[in-house]
Amino acid sequence: MEDKYLKPYITEKTSSLINLNKFVFLGSTKFNKISVLKFLSSKYDVDIKSVSTLLKPKKIVRRGRTTGSTKLFKKFIVTLKSDRNIDKLKDLF
């Protein structure tokens, strides 16, 4: 999998989750929990405890007379096992 489809997601709420060893990523709907776990553990050499997913539905938006929709994407909440591995992922956030 290419990392351009899995990128860190930074908001006020997700930055408060970093203290709990949780990191949030946005990705394509083609990713699943197992592929995210394998990708992140191999690329950043971290021990992952669990991966939770959220599927964000499309929203209908309107620009003048034209209607369309936002993109469909998944959120991945990754929980790490230990504190010593956080420094590798904190560089992303």
Secondary structure, 3 states (H helix, E strand, C coil): CCHHHEEECCCHHHHHHHHHCEEEEEECCCCCHHHHHHHHHHHHCCCEEEEEEEEECCCEEEECCEEEECCCEEEEEEEECCHHHHHHHHCCC
